[in-house]
Amino acid sequence: MAEKEKCFMCGSTEEEVVLIYARKGGSFFWVCVRCLPILIHG
Ligand SMILES: [Zn+2]
Protein backbone atom coordinates (compact mmCIF):
# COMPACT_ATOMS: atom_id res chain seq x y z
CA MET A 1 0.00 0.00 0.00
CA ALA A 2 1.55 3.25 -1.15
CA GLU A 3 -0.02 5.75 1.20
CA LYS A 4 0.63 5.74 4.95
CA GLU A 5 -2.26 4.38 6.94
CA LYS A 6 -3.85 6.96 9.20
CA CYS A 7 -7.25 7.71 10.69
CA PHE A 8 -9.39 9.67 8.23
CA MET A 9 -10.93 11.67 11.08
CA CYS A 10 -8.07 12.64 13.41
CA GLY A 11 -5.05 11.67 11.33
CA SER A 12 -3.49 9.37 13.93
CA THR A 13 -1.10 6.74 12.59
CA GLU A 14 -0.91 3.08 13.52
CA GLU A 15 2.06 3.87 15.74
CA GLU A 16 -0.16 5.99 18.00
CA VAL A 17 -3.48 4.14 17.98
CA VAL A 18 -5.12 0.94 16.77
CA LEU A 19 -6.44 1.47 13.27
CA ILE A 20 -9.37 -0.39 11.74
CA TYR A 21 -9.91 -0.76 8.02
CA ALA A 22 -13.49 0.03 7.12
CA ARG A 23 -15.61 0.68 4.08
CA LYS A 24 -18.69 2.70 3.27
CA GLY A 25 -20.45 3.33 0.00
CA GLY A 26 -17.82 1.41 -1.93
CA SER A 27 -14.85 3.39 -0.60
CA PHE A 28 -12.30 2.21 1.94
CA PHE A 29 -10.79 4.18 4.79
CA TRP A 30 -8.88 3.79 8.06
CA VAL A 31 -10.42 4.81 11.36
CA CYS A 32 -8.83 4.60 14.81
CA VAL A 33 -10.52 3.10 17.88
CA ARG A 34 -10.84 6.58 19.42
CA CYS A 35 -12.89 7.88 16.51
CA LEU A 36 -14.85 4.67 15.93
CA PRO A 37 -17.39 5.37 18.74
CA ILE A 38 -18.06 8.79 17.22
CA LEU A 39 -18.62 7.12 13.89
CA ILE A 40 -20.97 4.51 15.38
CA HIS A 41 -23.06 7.05 17.27
CA GLY A 42 -23.18 9.37 14.29
ZN1 LIG B 1 -9.05 8.88 14.79
mmCIF file of the protein (N, C-alpha, C, O) and its ligand, coordinates in Angstrom:
data_MODEL
# 
_entry.id   MODEL 
# 
loop_
_entity.id 
_entity.type 
_entity.pdbx_number_of_molecules 
1 polymer     1 
2 non-polymer 1 
# 
_entity_poly.entity_id                      1 
_entity_poly.type                           'polypeptide(L)' 
_entity_poly.nstd_linkage                   no 
_entity_poly.nstd_monomer                   no 
_entity_poly.pdbx_seq_one_letter_code       MAEKEKCFMCGSTEEEVVLIYARKGGSFFWVCVRCLPILIHG 
_entity_poly.pdbx_seq_one_letter_code_can   MAEKEKCFMCGSTEEEVVLIYARKGGSFFWVCVRCLPILIHG 
_entity_poly.pdbx_strand_id                 A 
# 
loop_
_entity_poly_seq.entity_id 
_entity_poly_seq.num 
_entity_poly_seq.mon_id 
_entity_poly_seq.hetero 
1 1  MET n 
1 2  ALA n 
1 3  GLU n 
1 4  LYS n 
1 5  GLU n 
1 6  LYS n 
1 7  CYS n 
1 8  PHE n 
1 9  MET n 
1 10 CYS n 
1 11 GLY n 
1 12 SER n 
1 13 THR n 
1 14 GLU n 
1 15 GLU n 
1 16 GLU n 
1 17 VAL n 
1 18 VAL n 
1 19 LEU n 
1 20 ILE n 
1 21 TYR n 
1 22 ALA n 
1 23 ARG n 
1 24 LYS n 
1 25 GLY n 
1 26 GLY n 
1 27 SER n 
1 28 PHE n 
1 29 PHE n 
1 30 TRP n 
1 31 VAL n 
1 32 CYS n 
1 33 VAL n 
1 34 ARG n 
1 35 CYS n 
1 36 LEU n 
1 37 PRO n 
1 38 ILE n 
1 39 LEU n 
1 40 ILE n 
1 41 HIS n 
1 42 GLY n 
# 
loop_
_struct_asym.id 
_struct_asym.entity_id 
A 1 
B 2 
# 
loop_
_chem_comp.id 
_chem_comp.type 
_chem_comp.mon_nstd_flag 
ALA 'L-peptide linking' y 
ARG 'L-peptide linking' y 
CYS 'L-peptide linking' y 
GLU 'L-peptide linking' y 
GLY 'peptide linking'   y 
HIS 'L-peptide linking' y 
ILE 'L-peptide linking' y 
LEU 'L-peptide linking' y 
LYS 'L-peptide linking' y 
MET 'L-peptide linking' y 
PHE 'L-peptide linking' y 
PRO 'L-peptide linking' y 
SER 'L-peptide linking' y 
THR 'L-peptide linking' y 
TRP 'L-peptide linking' y 
TYR 'L-peptide linking' y 
VAL 'L-peptide linking' y 
ZN  non-polymer         . 
# 
_pdbx_entity_nonpoly.entity_id   2 
_pdbx_entity_nonpoly.name        ? 
_pdbx_entity_nonpoly.comp_id     ZN 
# 
_pdbx_nonpoly_scheme.asym_id         B 
_pdbx_nonpoly_scheme.entity_id       2 
_pdbx_nonpoly_scheme.mon_id          ZN 
_pdbx_nonpoly_scheme.ndb_seq_num     1 
_pdbx_nonpoly_scheme.pdb_seq_num     101 
_pdbx_nonpoly_scheme.auth_seq_num    101 
_pdbx_nonpoly_scheme.pdb_mon_id      ZN 
_pdbx_nonpoly_scheme.auth_mon_id     ZN 
_pdbx_nonpoly_scheme.pdb_strand_id   A 
_pdbx_nonpoly_scheme.pdb_ins_code    . 
# 
loop_
_atom_site.group_PDB 
_atom_site.id 
_atom_site.type_symbol 
_atom_site.label_atom_id 
_atom_site.label_alt_id 
_atom_site.label_comp_id 
_atom_site.label_asym_id 
_atom_site.label_entity_id 
_atom_site.label_seq_id 
_atom_site.pdbx_PDB_ins_code 
_atom_site.Cartn_x 
_atom_site.Cartn_y 
_atom_site.Cartn_z 
_atom_site.occupancy 
_atom_site.B_iso_or_equiv 
_atom_site.pdbx_formal_charge 
_atom_site.auth_seq_id 
_atom_site.auth_comp_id 
_atom_site.auth_asym_id 
_atom_site.auth_atom_id 
_atom_site.pdbx_PDB_model_num 
ATOM   1   N  N  . MET A 1 1  ? 0.841   -1.199 0.000  1.00 0.00 ? 1   MET A N  1 
ATOM   2   C  CA . MET A 1 1  ? 0.000   0.000  0.000  1.00 0.00 ? 1   MET A CA 1 
ATOM   3   C  C  . MET A 1 1  ? 0.878   1.252  0.000  1.00 0.00 ? 1   MET A C  1 
ATOM   4   O  O  . MET A 1 1  ? 1.745   1.410  0.860  1.00 0.00 ? 1   MET A O  1 
ATOM   5   N  N  . ALA A 1 2  ? 0.656   2.109  -0.936 1.00 0.00 ? 2   ALA A N  1 
ATOM   6   C  CA . ALA A 1 2  ? 1.547   3.252  -1.151 1.00 0.00 ? 2   ALA A CA 1 
ATOM   7   C  C  . ALA A 1 2  ? 1.396   4.328  -0.070 1.00 0.00 ? 2   ALA A C  1 
ATOM   8   O  O  . ALA A 1 2  ? 2.388   4.831  0.458  1.00 0.00 ? 2   ALA A O  1 
ATOM   9   N  N  . GLU A 1 3  ? 0.171   4.668  0.245  1.00 0.00 ? 3   GLU A N  1 
ATOM   10  C  CA . GLU A 1 3  ? -0.021  5.752  1.202  1.00 0.00 ? 3   GLU A CA 1 
ATOM   11  C  C  . GLU A 1 3  ? 0.000   5.250  2.651  1.00 0.00 ? 3   GLU A C  1 
ATOM   12  O  O  . GLU A 1 3  ? -0.433  4.135  2.940  1.00 0.00 ? 3   GLU A O  1 
ATOM   13  N  N  . LYS A 1 4  ? 0.500   6.076  3.533  1.00 0.00 ? 4   LYS A N  1 
ATOM   14  C  CA . LYS A 1 4  ? 0.631   5.742  4.946  1.00 0.00 ? 4   LYS A CA 1 
ATOM   15  C  C  . LYS A 1 4  ? -0.754  5.654  5.585  1.00 0.00 ? 4   LYS A C  1 
ATOM   16  O  O  . LYS A 1 4  ? -1.588  6.546  5.430  1.00 0.00 ? 4   LYS A O  1 
ATOM   17  N  N  . GLU A 1 5  ? -0.974  4.557  6.307  1.00 0.00 ? 5   GLU A N  1 
ATOM   18  C  CA . GLU A 1 5  ? -2.263  4.376  6.943  1.00 0.00 ? 5   GLU A CA 1 
ATOM   19  C  C  . GLU A 1 5  ? -2.428  5.354  8.094  1.00 0.00 ? 5   GLU A C  1 
ATOM   20  O  O  . GLU A 1 5  ? -1.576  5.439  8.979  1.00 0.00 ? 5   GLU A O  1 
ATOM   21  N  N  . LYS A 1 6  ? -3.516  6.080  8.074  1.00 0.00 ? 6   LYS A N  1 
ATOM   22  C  CA . LYS A 1 6  ? -3.848  6.958  9.199  1.00 0.00 ? 6   LYS A CA 1 
ATOM   23  C  C  . LYS A 1 6  ? -5.356  7.159  9.260  1.00 0.00 ? 6   LYS A C  1 
ATOM   24  O  O  . LYS A 1 6  ? -6.069  7.017  8.267  1.00 0.00 ? 6   LYS A O  1 
ATOM   25  N  N  . CYS A 1 7  ? -5.819  7.498  10.476 1.00 0.00 ? 7   CYS A N  1 
ATOM   26  C  CA . CYS A 1 7  ? -7.245  7.705  10.694 1.00 0.00 ? 7   CYS A CA 1 
ATOM   27  C  C  . CYS A 1 7  ? -7.759  8.857  9.835  1.00 0.00 ? 7   CYS A C  1 
ATOM   28  O  O  . CYS A 1 7  ? -7.164  9.934  9.814  1.00 0.00 ? 7   CYS A O  1 
ATOM   29  N  N  . PHE A 1 8  ? -8.857  8.630  9.131  1.00 0.00 ? 8   PHE A N  1 
ATOM   30  C  CA . PHE A 1 8  ? -9.388  9.672  8.228  1.00 0.00 ? 8   PHE A CA 1 
ATOM   31  C  C  . PHE A 1 8  ? -10.015 10.829 9.004  1.00 0.00 ? 8   PHE A C  1 
ATOM   32  O  O  . PHE A 1 8  ? -10.239 11.903 8.446  1.00 0.00 ? 8   PHE A O  1 
ATOM   33  N  N  . MET A 1 9  ? -10.298 10.611 10.286 1.00 0.00 ? 9   MET A N  1 
ATOM   34  C  CA . MET A 1 9  ? -10.927 11.671 11.082 1.00 0.00 ? 9   MET A CA 1 
ATOM   35  C  C  . MET A 1 9  ? -9.899  12.518 11.818 1.00 0.00 ? 9   MET A C  1 
ATOM   36  O  O  . MET A 1 9  ? -9.912  13.744 11.702 1.00 0.00 ? 9   MET A O  1 
ATOM   37  N  N  . CYS A 1 10 ? -9.003  11.877 12.578 1.00 0.00 ? 10  CYS A N  1 
ATOM   38  C  CA . CYS A 1 10 ? -8.069  12.636 13.407 1.00 0.00 ? 10  CYS A CA 1 
ATOM   39  C  C  . CYS A 1 10 ? -6.639  12.595 12.880 1.00 0.00 ? 10  CYS A C  1 
ATOM   40  O  O  . CYS A 1 10 ? -5.791  13.366 13.329 1.00 0.00 ? 10  CYS A O  1 
ATOM   41  N  N  . GLY A 1 11 ? -6.367  11.707 11.937 1.00 0.00 ? 11  GLY A N  1 
ATOM   42  C  CA . GLY A 1 11 ? -5.046  11.667 11.326 1.00 0.00 ? 11  GLY A CA 1 
ATOM   43  C  C  . GLY A 1 11 ? -4.002  10.890 12.108 1.00 0.00 ? 11  GLY A C  1 
ATOM   44  O  O  . GLY A 1 11 ? -2.819  10.936 11.770 1.00 0.00 ? 11  GLY A O  1 
ATOM   45  N  N  . SER A 1 12 ? -4.424  10.170 13.157 1.00 0.00 ? 12  SER A N  1 
ATOM   46  C  CA . SER A 1 12 ? -3.489  9.374  13.931 1.00 0.00 ? 12  SER A CA 1 
ATOM   47  C  C  . SER A 1 12 ? -2.969  8.202  13.109 1.00 0.00 ? 12  SER A C  1 
ATOM   48  O  O  . SER A 1 12 ? -3.702  7.621  12.308 1.00 0.00 ? 12  SER A O  1 
ATOM   49  N  N  . THR A 1 13 ? -1.701  7.859  13.312 1.00 0.00 ? 13  THR A N  1 
ATOM   50  C  CA . THR A 1 13 ? -1.101  6.740  12.590 1.00 0.00 ? 13  THR A CA 1 
ATOM   51  C  C  . THR A 1 13 ? -1.174  5.474  13.436 1.00 0.00 ? 13  THR A C  1 
ATOM   52  O  O  . THR A 1 13 ? -1.520  5.520  14.616 1.00 0.00 ? 13  THR A O  1 
ATOM   53  N  N  . GLU A 1 14 ? -0.851  4.369  12.827 1.00 0.00 ? 14  GLU A N  1 
ATOM   54  C  CA . GLU A 1 14 ? -0.914  3.080  13.522 1.00 0.00 ? 14  GLU A CA 1 
ATOM   55  C  C  . GLU A 1 14 ? 0.117   2.973  14.635 1.00 0.00 ? 14  GLU A C  1 
ATOM   56  O  O  . GLU A 1 14 ? 0.030   2.075  15.473 1.00 0.00 ? 14  GLU A O  1 
ATOM   57  N  N  . GLU A 1 15 ? 1.083   3.868  14.657 1.00 0.00 ? 15  GLU A N  1 
ATOM   58  C  CA . GLU A 1 15 ? 2.061   3.871  15.736 1.00 0.00 ? 15  GLU A CA 1 
ATOM   59  C  C  . GLU A 1 15 ? 1.484   4.496  17.016 1.00 0.00 ? 15  GLU A C  1 
ATOM   60  O  O  . GLU A 1 15 ? 1.975   4.248  18.117 1.00 0.00 ? 15  GLU A O  1 
ATOM   61  N  N  . GLU A 1 16 ? 0.448   5.299  16.851 1.00 0.00 ? 16  GLU A N  1 
ATOM   62  C  CA . GLU A 1 16 ? -0.164  5.995  17.996 1.00 0.00 ? 16  GLU A CA 1 
ATOM   63  C  C  . GLU A 1 16 ? -1.395  5.267  18.525 1.00 0.00 ? 16  GLU A C  1 
ATOM   64  O  O  . GLU A 1 16 ? -1.604  5.169  19.734 1.00 0.00 ? 16  GLU A O  1 
ATOM   65  N  N  . VAL A 1 17 ? -2.199  4.761  17.607 1.00 0.00 ? 17  VAL A N  1 
ATOM   66  C  CA . VAL A 1 17 ? -3.480  4.144  17.978 1.00 0.00 ? 17  VAL A CA 1 
ATOM   67  C  C  . VAL A 1 17 ? -3.716  2.881  17.147 1.00 0.00 ? 17  VAL A C  1 
ATOM   68  O  O  . VAL A 1 17 ? -3.018  2.627  16.165 1.00 0.00 ? 17  VAL A O  1 
ATOM   69  N  N  . VAL A 1 18 ? -4.702  2.106  17.556 1.00 0.00 ? 18  VAL A N  1 
ATOM   70  C  CA . VAL A 1 18 ? -5.124  0.945  16.765 1.00 0.00 ? 18  VAL A CA 1 
ATOM   71  C  C  . VAL A 1 18 ? -6.013  1.433  15.637 1.00 0.00 ? 18  VAL A C  1 
ATOM   72  O  O  . VAL A 1 18 ? -7.001  2.131  15.866 1.00 0.00 ? 18  VAL A O  1 
ATOM   73  N  N  . LEU A 1 19 ? -5.656  1.062  14.428 1.00 0.00 ? 19  LEU A N  1 
ATOM   74  C  CA . LEU A 1 19 ? -6.443  1.466  13.270 1.00 0.00 ? 19  LEU A CA 1 
ATOM   75  C  C  . LEU A 1 19 ? -7.268  0.302  12.744 1.00 0.00 ? 19  LEU A C  1 
ATOM   76  O  O  . LEU A 1 19 ? -6.823  -0.846 12.744 1.00 0.00 ? 19  LEU A O  1 
ATOM   77  N  N  . ILE A 1 20 ? -8.457  0.613  12.302 1.00 0.00 ? 20  ILE A N  1 
ATOM   78  C  CA . ILE A 1 20 ? -9.369  -0.388 11.742 1.00 0.00 ? 20  ILE A CA 1 
ATOM   79  C  C  . ILE A 1 20 ? -9.700  0.003  10.314 1.00 0.00 ? 20  ILE A C  1 
ATOM   80  O  O  . ILE A 1 20 ? -10.026 1.154  10.024 1.00 0.00 ? 20  ILE A O  1 
ATOM   81  N  N  . TYR A 1 21 ? -9.611  -0.981 9.429  1.00 0.00 ? 21  TYR A N  1 
ATOM   82  C  CA . TYR A 1 21 ? -9.912  -0.758 8.025  1.00 0.00 ? 21  TYR A CA 1 
ATOM   83  C  C  . TYR A 1 21 ? -11.412 -0.938 7.813  1.00 0.00 ? 21  TYR A C  1 
ATOM   84  O  O  . TYR A 1 21 ? -11.973 -1.985 8.137  1.00 0.00 ? 21  TYR A O  1 
ATOM   85  N  N  . ALA A 1 22 ? -12.041 0.072  7.279  1.00 0.00 ? 22  ALA A N  1 
ATOM   86  C  CA . ALA A 1 22 ? -13.492 0.032  7.120  1.00 0.00 ? 22  ALA A CA 1 
ATOM   87  C  C  . ALA A 1 22 ? -13.883 0.464  5.713  1.00 0.00 ? 22  ALA A C  1 
ATOM   88  O  O  . ALA A 1 22 ? -13.070 0.996  4.958  1.00 0.00 ? 22  ALA A O  1 
ATOM   89  N  N  . ARG A 1 23 ? -15.126 0.226  5.385  1.00 0.00 ? 23  ARG A N  1 
ATOM   90  C  CA . ARG A 1 23 ? -15.612 0.679  4.083  1.00 0.00 ? 23  ARG A CA 1 
ATOM   91  C  C  . ARG A 1 23 ? -17.041 1.185  4.194  1.00 0.00 ? 23  ARG A C  1 
ATOM   92  O  O  . ARG A 1 23 ? -17.827 0.732  5.026  1.00 0.00 ? 23  ARG A O  1 
ATOM   93  N  N  . LYS A 1 24 ? -17.347 2.133  3.329  1.00 0.00 ? 24  LYS A N  1 
ATOM   94  C  CA . LYS A 1 24 ? -18.687 2.696  3.275  1.00 0.00 ? 24  LYS A CA 1 
ATOM   95  C  C  . LYS A 1 24 ? -18.942 3.210  1.873  1.00 0.00 ? 24  LYS A C  1 
ATOM   96  O  O  . LYS A 1 24 ? -18.116 3.920  1.299  1.00 0.00 ? 24  LYS A O  1 
ATOM   97  N  N  . GLY A 1 25 ? -20.080 2.852  1.333  1.00 0.00 ? 25  GLY A N  1 
ATOM   98  C  CA . GLY A 1 25 ? -20.452 3.330  0.005  1.00 0.00 ? 25  GLY A CA 1 
ATOM   99  C  C  . GLY A 1 25 ? -19.443 3.003  -1.077 1.00 0.00 ? 25  GLY A C  1 
ATOM   100 O  O  . GLY A 1 25 ? -19.273 3.756  -2.036 1.00 0.00 ? 25  GLY A O  1 
ATOM   101 N  N  . GLY A 1 26 ? -18.767 1.860  -0.911 1.00 0.00 ? 26  GLY A N  1 
ATOM   102 C  CA . GLY A 1 26 ? -17.824 1.412  -1.929 1.00 0.00 ? 26  GLY A CA 1 
ATOM   103 C  C  . GLY A 1 26 ? -16.422 1.973  -1.783 1.00 0.00 ? 26  GLY A C  1 
ATOM   104 O  O  . GLY A 1 26 ? -15.536 1.610  -2.557 1.00 0.00 ? 26  GLY A O  1 
ATOM   105 N  N  . SER A 1 27 ? -16.194 2.855  -0.805 1.00 0.00 ? 27  SER A N  1 
ATOM   106 C  CA . SER A 1 27 ? -14.852 3.386  -0.596 1.00 0.00 ? 27  SER A CA 1 
ATOM   107 C  C  . SER A 1 27 ? -14.288 2.881  0.737  1.00 0.00 ? 27  SER A C  1 
ATOM   108 O  O  . SER A 1 27 ? -15.025 2.641  1.693  1.00 0.00 ? 27  SER A O  1 
ATOM   109 N  N  . PHE A 1 28 ? -12.976 2.730  0.768  1.00 0.00 ? 28  PHE A N  1 
ATOM   110 C  CA . PHE A 1 28 ? -12.299 2.213  1.942  1.00 0.00 ? 28  PHE A CA 1 
ATOM   111 C  C  . PHE A 1 28 ? -11.590 3.333  2.696  1.00 0.00 ? 28  PHE A C  1 
ATOM   112 O  O  . PHE A 1 28 ? -11.127 4.305  2.099  1.00 0.00 ? 28  PHE A O  1 
ATOM   113 N  N  . PHE A 1 29 ? -11.513 3.182  4.002  1.00 0.00 ? 29  PHE A N  1 
ATOM   114 C  CA . PHE A 1 29 ? -10.788 4.177  4.792  1.00 0.00 ? 29  PHE A CA 1 
ATOM   115 C  C  . PHE A 1 29 ? -10.334 3.552  6.102  1.00 0.00 ? 29  PHE A C  1 
ATOM   116 O  O  . PHE A 1 29 ? -10.836 2.506  6.514  1.00 0.00 ? 29  PHE A O  1 
ATOM   117 N  N  . TRP A 1 30 ? -9.371  4.210  6.754  1.00 0.00 ? 30  TRP A N  1 
ATOM   118 C  CA . TRP A 1 30 ? -8.878  3.792  8.060  1.00 0.00 ? 30  TRP A CA 1 
ATOM   119 C  C  . TRP A 1 30 ? -9.509  4.666  9.127  1.00 0.00 ? 30  TRP A C  1 
ATOM   120 O  O  . TRP A 1 30 ? -9.640  5.878  8.956  1.00 0.00 ? 30  TRP A O  1 
ATOM   121 N  N  . VAL A 1 31 ? -9.900  4.037  10.235 1.00 0.00 ? 31  VAL A N  1 
ATOM   122 C  CA . VAL A 1 31 ? -10.423 4.805  11.359 1.00 0.00 ? 31  VAL A CA 1 
ATOM   123 C  C  . VAL A 1 31 ? -9.820  4.220  12.632 1.00 0.00 ? 31  VAL A C  1 
ATOM   124 O  O  . VAL A 1 31 ? -9.711  3.001  12.759 1.00 0.00 ? 31  VAL A O  1 
ATOM   125 N  N  . CYS A 1 32 ? -9.429  5.071  13.568 1.00 0.00 ? 32  CYS A N  1 
ATOM   126 C  CA . CYS A 1 32 ? -8.831  4.598  14.813 1.00 0.00 ? 32  CYS A CA 1 
ATOM   127 C  C  . CYS A 1 32 ? -9.919  4.282  15.838 1.00 0.00 ? 32  CYS A C  1 
ATOM   128 O  O  . CYS A 1 32 ? -11.067 4.702  15.694 1.00 0.00 ? 32  CYS A O  1 
ATOM   129 N  N  . VAL A 1 33 ? -9.539  3.540  16.871 1.00 0.00 ? 33  VAL A N  1 
ATOM   130 C  CA . VAL A 1 33 ? -10.516 3.105  17.881 1.00 0.00 ? 33  VAL A CA 1 
ATOM   131 C  C  . VAL A 1 33 ? -11.064 4.273  18.684 1.00 0.00 ? 33  VAL A C  1 
ATOM   132 O  O  . VAL A 1 33 ? -12.124 4.161  19.300 1.00 0.00 ? 33  VAL A O  1 
ATOM   133 N  N  . ARG A 1 34 ? -10.344 5.400  18.682 1.00 0.00 ? 34  ARG A N  1 
ATOM   134 C  CA . ARG A 1 34 ? -10.836 6.577  19.416 1.00 0.00 ? 34  ARG A CA 1 
ATOM   135 C  C  . ARG A 1 34 ? -11.948 7.278  18.653 1.00 0.00 ? 34  ARG A C  1 
ATOM   136 O  O  . ARG A 1 34 ? -12.845 7.869  19.254 1.00 0.00 ? 34  ARG A O  1 
ATOM   137 N  N  . CYS A 1 35 ? -11.888 7.212  17.328 1.00 0.00 ? 35  CYS A N  1 
ATOM   138 C  CA . CYS A 1 35 ? -12.890 7.875  16.508 1.00 0.00 ? 35  CYS A CA 1 
ATOM   139 C  C  . CYS A 1 35 ? -14.038 6.944  16.144 1.00 0.00 ? 35  CYS A C  1 
ATOM   140 O  O  . CYS A 1 35 ? -15.105 7.397  15.731 1.00 0.00 ? 35  CYS A O  1 
ATOM   141 N  N  . LEU A 1 36 ? -13.818 5.646  16.298 1.00 0.00 ? 36  LEU A N  1 
ATOM   142 C  CA . LEU A 1 36 ? -14.847 4.674  15.930 1.00 0.00 ? 36  LEU A CA 1 
ATOM   143 C  C  . LEU A 1 36 ? -16.157 4.876  16.694 1.00 0.00 ? 36  LEU A C  1 
ATOM   144 O  O  . LEU A 1 36 ? -17.216 4.818  16.070 1.00 0.00 ? 36  LEU A O  1 
ATOM   145 N  N  . PRO A 1 37 ? -16.143 5.109  18.014 1.00 0.00 ? 37  PRO A N  1 
ATOM   146 C  CA . PRO A 1 37 ? -17.392 5.369  18.745 1.00 0.00 ? 37  PRO A CA 1 
ATOM   147 C  C  . PRO A 1 37 ? -18.152 6.572  18.192 1.00 0.00 ? 37  PRO A C  1 
ATOM   148 O  O  . PRO A 1 37 ? -19.381 6.552  18.127 1.00 0.00 ? 37  PRO A O  1 
ATOM   149 N  N  . ILE A 1 38 ? -17.442 7.598  17.801 1.00 0.00 ? 38  ILE A N  1 
ATOM   150 C  CA . ILE A 1 38 ? -18.063 8.792  17.215 1.00 0.00 ? 38  ILE A CA 1 
ATOM   151 C  C  . ILE A 1 38 ? -18.760 8.419  15.918 1.00 0.00 ? 38  ILE A C  1 
ATOM   152 O  O  . ILE A 1 38 ? -19.857 8.889  15.613 1.00 0.00 ? 38  ILE A O  1 
ATOM   153 N  N  . LEU A 1 39 ? -18.098 7.571  15.177 1.00 0.00 ? 39  LEU A N  1 
ATOM   154 C  CA . LEU A 1 39 ? -18.624 7.115  13.890 1.00 0.00 ? 39  LEU A CA 1 
ATOM   155 C  C  . LEU A 1 39 ? -19.882 6.267  14.099 1.00 0.00 ? 39  LEU A C  1 
ATOM   156 O  O  . LEU A 1 39 ? -20.860 6.402  13.362 1.00 0.00 ? 39  LEU A O  1 
ATOM   157 N  N  . ILE A 1 40 ? -19.848 5.410  15.088 1.00 0.00 ? 40  ILE A N  1 
ATOM   158 C  CA . ILE A 1 40 ? -20.965 4.511  15.384 1.00 0.00 ? 40  ILE A CA 1 
ATOM   159 C  C  . ILE A 1 40 ? -22.191 5.302  15.845 1.00 0.00 ? 40  ILE A C  1 
ATOM   160 O  O  . ILE A 1 40 ? -23.316 5.032  15.425 1.00 0.00 ? 40  ILE A O  1 
ATOM   161 N  N  . HIS A 1 41 ? -21.949 6.281  16.715 1.00 0.00 ? 41  HIS A N  1 
ATOM   162 C  CA . HIS A 1 41 ? -23.062 7.050  17.270 1.00 0.00 ? 41  HIS A CA 1 
ATOM   163 C  C  . HIS A 1 41 ? -23.478 8.227  16.396 1.00 0.00 ? 41  HIS A C  1 
ATOM   164 O  O  . HIS A 1 41 ? -24.380 8.987  16.750 1.00 0.00 ? 41  HIS A O  1 
ATOM   165 N  N  . GLY A 1 42 ? -22.825 8.368  15.274 1.00 0.00 ? 42  GLY A N  1 
ATOM   166 C  CA . GLY A 1 42 ? -23.182 9.372  14.294 1.00 0.00 ? 42  GLY A CA 1 
ATOM   167 C  C  . GLY A 1 42 ? -22.728 10.744 14.694 1.00 0.00 ? 42  GLY A C  1 
ATOM   168 O  O  . GLY A 1 42 ? -22.958 11.708 13.963 1.00 0.00 ? 42  GLY A O  1 
HETATM 169 ZN ZN . ZN  B 2 .  ? -9.048  8.884  14.790 1.00 0.00 2 101 ZN  A ZN 1 
# 
